[in-house]
């Protein structure tokens, strides 16, 4: 599809060193973090400005060439894989922090800035960007495109709640600014909120204005072992009702903790119980936090927790939260291949869903590992290939996914909590939503992208 003439055009304003083809394209650009879906782009363009992206899109629109924008490639559903070849735009070099506005409490950034760099920068200025997805090397453009959540969502919300404004390039190359630094906006349809979570199918994000908060002065965590997962998860609604809202409420099972210990070569503070809640609290004074965590500790013990460990030193916090942050990599390192089911269910149905995955583990004779955000019902369930043949793997994986996503729907949940739909989960989303809902989504896509060149075959197409 890409011709010599196309390459000459891109060379004319990007330069040959930023126009890569064939063997000069690293294989990493053919897949995302999980790697189950793979396709090489025909040309990889290294963009450095909004104007360059506008020129690329105008040309692609005229020629009908498919385009995929790509950041760090840390996604898990194939959203950044160029299924039709064509053009891939690498956004990683658009990685400048453009402005910190400490009067309006906003940060303006390019889409290639890493989440960990944003956190470090704002905290050095005594400010706080709350969204906290597990993959800190993800780009902010990717976070916005998937409406990433993370562990602090139970108290602070998700990425969409912190996007004030966006600069975007439409599929036809037009540059548009949506939202801004204002706190309120009831001026027509919220295009900004449509772009958040659209997985690069509607427009390419070239700048973002993010909402910041003052940095909480203190934080403390509780590690709470329970005899079983039912008791652990059953405690969560009572914690939420107590009005002592933790920053995060994570659930963990012993198998995943052991995998993290082996992966990191470090011991977890306790690994003897079958299930744990890990809670964090933040605030501006020790007294404020103590009041909340003491109330929650009391609730946990009333609900038959085996103990409550206070994690209040930097060393203990690092041990606990580094282990939690390593769960995905630890599970991945323990097997030959894996795939993920990312669902969200009502908080009071979490234990029911996890118990069901244990039943599937026995039924299909396959390892299944899980952890997730108990405070908002977002679960991450991993199916592990181990020594299965490729044929056995695909057969079992499809059957298990069919069961899990149907169970999520039966429990009044949704088929993706924070990792998006991309290509891998598309059929499950289309099955969940009715015909009218899907038609509305496709009409929105058509309004933005009538030629269907931007990240085609993803989400609802």
N, C-alpha and C positions, 0 to 999 in steps of 0.2 A: 504493500500500500504506500509506503514511504519511498519517494523517488529521489534520484540524484539531484533533481531541481529543488526539491524540498530541502534537502541537506544544504545546498548552496545558499538558499534563502536564510536558513537559520544561522549558518556561518557568517553571513553578511552583517548581522548585528550582535551575535553572541560571541563570535570568534570560534575557531576550530577546537580550541581546548575545552570549550563548554558544550560541544555538540558531539555526543558519543554514540557510536553504532557498533553492532555485532560484537566481536570479541572484546572491544574496549569497555563494554558495559559489565560491571560486576554482577555475578549471579544473584547477589543479595537483593537486587532490584526486581527479581522475578517473583518474589514471594514475601509474605509477612512473617511475623514471629513464629507462628505454628508451622508454616511451610507446607500445609496440605494441598493448597491451591497454588499453581505455578504457571507463569507465562512471561516470557521476556518481552520488553518493549522493543520496537524497531529502532527508536531513537530516544536517547536520554538527554534532556536539555537542562543545563544547570542555570537556573534563573537567579537574578540578584535584585530585581526591581519590579514594581507593579507595572511599569511601562513595558518592560520586556515580556511579562506574562500577557499583557493586553495585545501586544503584537503577535505573540504565538497563537493566542486564541482567535484573533481575527483571521489569521491565515488558515488555521485548522477549520474554522467555521465555514470559510469559503470553499475549502477543499473537501469538507466532510470527513476529516481525519479524527479518530477517537483520541481523547486526551485524559490522562490520569495524573492528578497531583499527588505527590508523595513526600512524607516527612521522614521520620526515623524508621518507619516500617515495623513498629511494635504492635500493630493490630493483630487480632486473632480470628478474623472472619473473612479474610481475603478482600477487604474493601479497597486496598491500594494495589491490587494485582491488575495489570493491564490485560484483561481477558481477550481483547481484540488487537493486541499489539499496539500499533500506532505510536503516539507520543507519550512519554512520561516526563513530567516536569518535576525535577528535584528541588524542593523548597528549602532544603537544609541550610543553604548559604544565605537565605534571608533571615538572619538570626540576630538582628540588632534590637536592643531595648532603646526605644526612641524618646520616651518622655515619662518622667515620674511627676505627676501633678499632686503635690501633697496637700493642696487646698481642696481640690475636688476628690481626693483619694482615688486616683485612677493611674493606671500604668498602660502606656501605649507601646505595643511590641509588634515586631514582624512575626510571621507564622512559624518560622524555623527555630525560634527561641525554645530551649528545653525547659520543661517544667521545673527541674531542679535548679536551673539558673534563675528562673523567676523567683522561686522561694527564697533562695540565698540573697538575691538582690534586694527584695522588699524587706526581708527581716533585718538586713544591715541598716535599713532606713526606718526601723522600728514599726514596720507595717506587716500585713499578713494577707496572703492570697490563700483562701481556705481550701479550694478543691485539691484533693490529695489522692489521685489514682496511684495504684501500686507501681506502675512503670514510670520512674522519675526521669528516664531518658527519652520519654515521648516528647514530641513537639507540641506547643500550645495550639497550633493549627489542627493537629490531629485530635487533641483533646476537645476542641470546639466542634470539630466535624463529627465526633461520636457522642457529644454531650457527656463526657466522662464524669464519673462520680467519685468513687473512692471511699476511704474509711471515715472521713469527716462529714459525709453527706447527712448523717442522722441529725446533726446539729446545724450544719451550715448550708446544706443544699448541694447542688451539682453545678457543673461548669456553666450551663445556661444562665444560672442565677448571678453569675459574675461577669457576664459579657455585656458591657454598656453600648459598645458600638463596633462596627466592622467596616473595613474597606474591602470590597469584593470585585472580582473581575467576572463578568457574565460570560456564558459560552460564546457570544458574538464579539467579545473583546471589550465591551463597554465597561467603564469603571464606575462603581456606584458606592456611595457612603450611606450606611444605614445605622440608625441609632446615633449615639454620641456620648458626651460626658454628662448629659442630663440624668436626673434620678427618675423622673416620671416621663412617660410618653404615651399619649393616647391619640396620636396623630396618624390614623389609618391603620392598615394591616401591619403587623410586626414582621417585616421581612427578615430582620436580624434573627428573630427566634426561629424562623423557618430554616435559616442557614445552619444554626446550631443543631447538630444531630443529623444533618443531611448527608454526611459521609462523602462529601465532594461530588455529589450528583447534580447540584443546582448552580454552584458558583465556586470560584477559587478564592479563598481568604488570603488577603495580602497584608492586612493590618488588623489589629484588635485593640480595643480600649477595654481594659479590665478593671472591674471594681475591686478596691482593696478595703481592708478593715485595719483598725489599730491592732498592733500585735499584743496578744494576751501575755501577761507578765509571768504567769506561773502555769505549770502543767504537772499532772500526776496521773499514774495509771494503776489499775487494779487487775491482777490476774486471779481468776476465780475458778478453781477446779470443781467439777460436779461429778457425781457417780455415773451419769449418763447424759446423752444429748437431749432427751425429752425434758429433763429437769432444767438443764441449762437454757434451752430455748424458751421453755415455759415461763422463765423468770423475766424475759425481756419486756413483754407488755406491761408487767408490774413496775419495772424500772421506768419505762416511758411515762406511765400514769403518775409516778411519784413527783413529776415536774422537775426532778433533778437530772436534766438532760445531759448525758455524757456527750463528749465530742465524737466518740466512736464506740461502737459495741460490735466486736468481732467474735465469731465462734470458731473454734478449732477442735479437731479430734486428734487423738494421740498419734495415729499413724502419720499424719502430716507433720506433726512436731518432730517425730523421730527422723523423718526424711530431711527436715530442715537442719537438725543437729548434725546429721551425717554430711550434708552438703556444705555447711559452714565450718564444720570441725569445731563447733562450740556447743556447750551444754545450755539447754533451756532451764530456767529456774525450777521447773517441776515438770516431769513427764510421766507421772505415775497414774494419772486419772484418764478416764475414757473421753471426757469432754471438758472444754474450758470456755469461759467468756473472758475476753480481754477488753477492758474499758479504759477510756482516757477521759480526763476532765481538764478544762482550761478555764482561766479567769484572771482577774487582775490582783487578787490577793489570796494568800494561803488560807485565810479564814473562809472566804467565799467557796473555794474548792473543797475544803475539809467538810463543810456543811453538806455539800452535795455527795461526796464520795462516802461519807459515814452513813448517810441515809441509804445509799445504794448497797453498801456492804451489809447493812442490817437486813435489807430485803433479800439479798442473796443467801444469807445464813438461814433466814426464815424459810427459804425455799429449798433447804437441804444442801446448800453448797458445803463442800468438805473443808474449805478454808478460804481466806481472803488474803492474798499477798499484796502489800502496798509496794508499788514500783515507783520510788521517789528519788533515786539517785541516777545520775547520768549513766553510770555503768549498767545498772539494772534496766533502765529504759532502752539502752542500746541493745542489750542482750535479747529483750523481749520483742522490740519492734523490728530489729534487724532480722530476727527469725521469721516474724510475720511477713516482712517484705520479701523474704527469700522463698516463700512457700511455692510459688509458681515454678521458679527455676529448680527448686529441690525436687519437686514431683517430676518435672521434665527430665532431670538428670537420672532418675531412678528407672527409666524405661527406654524402649527403643523409639517409640513414637507416641504421641497423645493428641487428643482433641478435646475441646471444651464445650460444655453446656453452660451458658450464662443466662440464668432466668431470674425473674423477680416474682415473689409471691407475697401475699399479706404476711405480716410479721408472725401472726399466730399459726401460720401453716408451714413455717420453716422446718420444724422437726418432722412433720408428716412427709414433706418432700424428701428430706435426707434419709428418713427411714425407708422410703420407697427406693432410693438409689441403692441402699444396702440389699434390698430384695433383688434388684436387677443384677447386682454383683454376683449373688448366688445363682440366680436363674441362668445367666449367660456365662458363668465361670470366667469372669474377667475382673481385673482390679479397677476399682473406681475410688477416687479420692476427692474430698470436698472441703471447702472452707468458704467463708464469706462474711457479709455484713449483716449480722443478725438484727441490727437496729433498723435497717430499711428493707430487709427481706431479700436482698440481692445475693444470690448463691453462685459460686463457681465450682462446677463439678467436672472432674477430669477423668476421661476414660483412657486407660493405658494399654498399649498394644502388646508390650512384653515380647513373648516368643511366638505370637500368632503369625501365620502366613498372611500375605497381603490380601488374599481372597477371604480368609476367615475374618480378618480385621475389618474390611469394608462391610462385610455382611453383618457382623455383630454391631459395628458402630452405627449403621443406619437403623437397625432394629432398636437399639438402646436410645438413640436420639428420638426416634418416633415415640417411644414410650415416655421419655422424660418431658419432651415439649408438650405432649398431650396432657401429662400429669400437671404441668404448670398451668395450662389452660383450665383444667378441671378444678384446680385450687384457686381460680379467679386471679391468676397471675398473668405475666406477659413473657414472651419468648426471648427478650433481651433486656437486661437491667442496665448495662453500661458499656458493653463492648460493641454494640451496634449490630447491624444485620449483614452488611456487605453482600457477599455472594453465598457464603456457607449457610447462613440461616434464613435465606430469602424464602424458601418454600414453606418454612414453618410460620413465618410472619404472614404470608399470603393466605395460609390455611386458617390462621387465627382471626384475621380481619375479614369482614364481609365484603361482598362485591362492591357495594357503594363506597366503602371506605377506601378500598384499593384503587377504584376508579378516580376518586378525588385526589389521591396521592399521585397517580399517573398524570392527571391533568395539571397538577402543580409542576411536576417535572417538565411537561410539555410547554407550559408557559415560560419557564426559564430557559429550556433547552429544546426547541422544536425539532432540531436535527438529531437529537440524542447522541451527541458526541462526547459529553462530559461524564466520565466514569460509567460507561454503559454496562448493562447487565447486572447492576447492583441495586439493592434495596427493593424497589417495587417493579423493576423492569424485567 
